């Protein structure tokens, strides 16, 4: 995968061509924070960042607001936005909450036979293809689609609203960028969930869905180390049984 200039210490307008601006900006800022380009306590100046990436301050402000929800940055009224002094434990603990939500949603859709299995399989296949191509954006996109499909199929507004509030896309990006995960294994780890839902055994499906999130919960809280997949070790998750 070609390494984006925006992901490192530099930035360029060309980096925004093939990926939506919001997503590219957010990932670039994530890489800079997690890679140590921005230091804990450093102020993040919207105008300067906007000029570096050749965009307006609006998208930068939006990206910083999303990062604030993850605990990576802190906004101080009338003073500005700063890199958090301490990496939030919430980056790991969020999977405890997410696991409980997806466990229940998977139980519901399996018991009711209410989930579109073909949609789940399609998302998993596309995830696998993206992983083989080293396309981290594609893996994240199709992973979020996979889990969103289950949550929406449960038709429980409270469950879905809480799940939605967890900033799933952003947190998935943080995990992928910091842990150097084996993308193919991540993609393929979704298949046992499909198989369990297809079996019609609601408790089995719920357990497999929970185990899928448990793996990420027990990863170390990311430190300020390089976020480059090329420089990180490959970690293979255990298959759900």
N, C-alpha and C positions, 0 to 999 in steps of 0.2 A: 504494500500500500504506500502510495506516495505521501511523504510527510509534508503536511501543510505548514507554510511559513507562519500562518496565524496561530499554529499550535505551539510554536516555540517562543523565542524571545523577540522575533520580528513579526511583521504583518504585511500583507499585501492585498490589493483589491482583487487580484486574480483568484485568491483563495475562496472567494464567495461565489464564483461562477456556477459550480455544479451542485452546491448545497444551499438550502434556504438560509437567508441571512440570519434569522433568529437562531437557528440551530448552530450555524458556524460560529457566530459570535459567542454563544454560550459555551461551546466546546473549547474555543480558543482561550477564553477567560479561565475555564476550568483547568486547562493544561498549564496555563501560566501560574495559577495559584498552587496547584498540586505539584508542579514542577519546580517551585521555589523562585520563579522569576519575580513574583510579587511576594514580599515577605510579610509575616504576621505583623499586624498593626499598621501596615502601609496603606496610605489613602489611595483610593482608586478614583481618578479624576475623569469624569465622563467625557469632557471635551477633548482631553488628550487621547483617550482611548478611541473616540470617534474619529479623530484625525488620523490615527495610526491605521485604522481599518477602512478609511475612506467612506465613512457613513455619517449619518446624523446622530445626535445625542439620544433621540428617542429609542432606537433599538438597543443602545448600550444601557440606557436606564432600565428597560424591560428585562434585559439579561441579568443585570445586577439585582433587580428585585427578585427574580427567580432564584438566584444564587443565595440571596438572603434567607429565603425560605428553607434552604438546606443547612444553614448554619455556617457556610463557608465565608460569608461576608456579613458585616454588621453595619447598619445605617444609624448614624447619630444625627438627630435633628439639628439643622442649621450648621452642621460641621462637615457632613459628607459620609461617604461609604468607605469602609476600611476592611482589609482582610482580617478575618477572625484570628484572635491570638491563639486560640486552642481549637484543634479540629473537633467538630461536634461528634459526640458518641452517637448522636441520632443517625449518622450515616450507616451505622450497623444496626442499631436498635429498631430502625424503621422496618426491617425485615421481620421482626417479631410481630408487629402490628399487621403488616402486609400479609404475612403467612396466615394469620388468624382469619383475615378477611377473605383471602383466596381459598382457604380451606373450606369455609362455610359456603362460599359461592359455588365452589366445585361440587360440594355435597348436594346443594340444591339442584343444580343443572343436571347432575347425573340421575338423581332420584326422579326428576320430572322428564328426563330425556329431552331437555329443552335446549341443548347446545348444538350449534352448527359444527358437526365434526369435520365436514369438508373445509370449512373456513379455518379451523384450527390446523388441519393438515397442510393447507395451502400456506399459512403463515409459517409453519415449521419448515416446510420445503424451501420457501424463499429465504428463511433465516439461514438454512444450511448452505444454500447457494451463495449468499452474501458472505458467510463465514469462510467458505473456500476461496472466495475472491479477496479476503482480507478487508472487506468493507464493513467497518465497525458501525457506520451510520445505518447501513441496511440491517445489520443484526439487531441493533437497538430498536429501530422502527418496527420490524416484524415481531420482535419479542413483546413490545408494548401492545401491538395489535392482538397478538395471541392472548395475552392476559386480559386485555380490555374486552375481548369477545366473550370470555367466560363471565366476567363481572357484569356485563350488560345483559347476558342471557339469564342471569339469576333474577332479574327484574325486581331487585330490592333497592329502592332509591337511597336509603340510608347507607347500606353497604357500599354502593357505588360512589356516593358523594364523599365518604370518608376515604375510600381508595383513591379517588381522583385528587383529593387534597394532599396526598402524600408526595406529589411532584415525582411521579413514577419515572417519567422520561429522563428528568435531570439526574435523579439518584441512580438510575441504571447506567447513565453515561459516566457518572463519577466512579462507579464500581468497575466498569469496563476499562476506563482509562488508567485507574490506579493499580489494579491488581494484575494486569497483563494476562488475563484469562485466555485460555484456549477457546477461540470463538466457535470452532466446530463442535467441541464438547458441549459448550453452552447451548448451541442450537439443538443438538441431538438430545439434550437432557429434557427437552419439552415433550419428546415422543412418549415416554411412559405416562404422562398426564393424559394424552389423547387415548392411549390404550386402556387406561383405567376408566375413563369416562365411557368409552365404547363398551366396556364390559358390563356396564349397568350397576356395578357394585359401588354404591354411593360412599360407603365408609372407606373402601380401598382408594377411590379417586380422591377423597378429601385428604387421606394420609399422604398420598403421593404428591399432591399439590403443596401440602405443608412441608414435606421433606425438600421439595425443590427450593423453597425460600429459606429453609433452615441452613442449607449450605452457605448461602450468602451471609446469613446472620453471623456465622462463626468465622468469617474472614476477619483478619486483623483490621482495625480502624486504620484507614490510609494515613501515612505520614507524608511530610513534604518531601517527596522523592520524585524522580522522573516519572512522567506519565506516559512516556512513549512505549507503545507495545513492543517495538523492536528492542528496547533496552530492558524490558521487564521479563522475568521468568514466566514460563508457561505453567499455569496451575490447572489441573484437571479435576473437575468436580466428580464426586462419586455418583454413580448412576443410581436413580431412584429404583427401589425394589418393590 
